């Protein structure tokens, strides 16, 4: 059975997890830690106060104990627990409202249409480079209110920051990631200062975060910077990965593609794609005390993995789990909620935004493209070892629908 340390595991983790599930509801990671496979066990762990978030190991394993990456990570909401997490989440929730999410629909459609129209001129789309990377950053920059002239720099810095989340960090990749974080911090601090000097926070997400207040409490400057970086990085990583996997899935599965063309890109269809190919394959939790998990002893500080990939395809919760079936998420079906964006107090704050972007992007693509196929004979491959899953280079052969007009605006 392949392990997560094998590059080939990442090309079809579902097969390895099916084999592991046949042996029991708990597996072992290559480092000896427990990995929960069953939906019910993972759900219980996500809402169990005996588990905490502790992701400092992402940096300490590379001997990063200070500097711009470390300073940012100590303020990141994801890497904190109550009461710090409770305070940050309360303030951010006052800014990250349904109104702010709905704002993303129009730029998502506009940017996607422009990218697809340009690709249709050649009949090919390089999925990750030309669509899945520029789209989420462009949309989040627009939501936050980052000036157009600065967006190319932000795109580069956010991509470079991702080097801190790889399985192996070299001195050069650390230098690049730390430089990106320093540049992001300076640029965002300047934006905040401009807004505050103007005496008007602005009608966008940055303005909402500056104005967010709870009982007289506000985010201080460093917390604002950390939160904007989190939102930018989360937008790139999660939506890039999900959209790249979902479009590849549709190009390979004629039944799924036809179903979505006939019924439309419904919320249920997006939910089914997120079930089958979630952007995060495993969620890590640290034990806050000594206790037992599924009959196995766990020591305080030990990391327990919660396999989202396995839980989302648990046959006890999702009959015929490997089949694309949007109807399983319909109203009144009693379907089990997905774990694709976590659960409990650490449920991904950008989940609604990610779902909206996926729905609007996929709808725009299917409206404009009569055919979507994998170009060439080489099977698509996933990037191995990433905590947020993503496809490698995938070239799609696409043709234009006759009734589809060209985009009227140009994405920059």
Secondary structure as UniProt FT lines:
FT   TURN            4..5
FT   HELIX           7..11
FT   HELIX           13..23
FT   STRAND          26..28
FT   TURN            30..31
FT   STRAND          34..36
FT   HELIX           39..46
FT   TURN            49..50
FT   STRAND          51..52
FT   HELIX           57..60
FT   TURN            61..63
FT   HELIX           68..75
FT   HELIX           77..79
FT   TURN            82..83
FT   HELIX           84..93
FT   TURN            94..95
FT   HELIX           98..102
FT   HELIX           104..122
FT   STRAND          124..126
FT   HELIX           127..132
FT   HELIX           133..144
FT   HELIX           148..150
FT   HELIX           151..161
FT   HELIX           162..165
FT   HELIX           171..198
FT   HELIX           205..211
FT   TURN            215..216
FT   HELIX           221..234
FT   HELIX           235..239
FT   HELIX           240..252
FT   HELIX           254..263
FT   HELIX           267..276
FT   STRAND          282..287
FT   STRAND          291..293
FT   TURN            294..295
FT   STRAND          296..298
FT   TURN            300..301
FT   STRAND          303..307
FT   HELIX           308..311
FT   TURN            312..313
FT   TURN            315..317
FT   TURN            321..322
FT   HELIX           326..329
FT   TURN            331..332
FT   TURN            340..341
FT   HELIX           344..346
FT   TURN            349..350
FT   HELIX           351..368
FT   STRAND          369..374
FT   TURN            384..385
FT   STRAND          395..400
FT   TURN            402..403
//
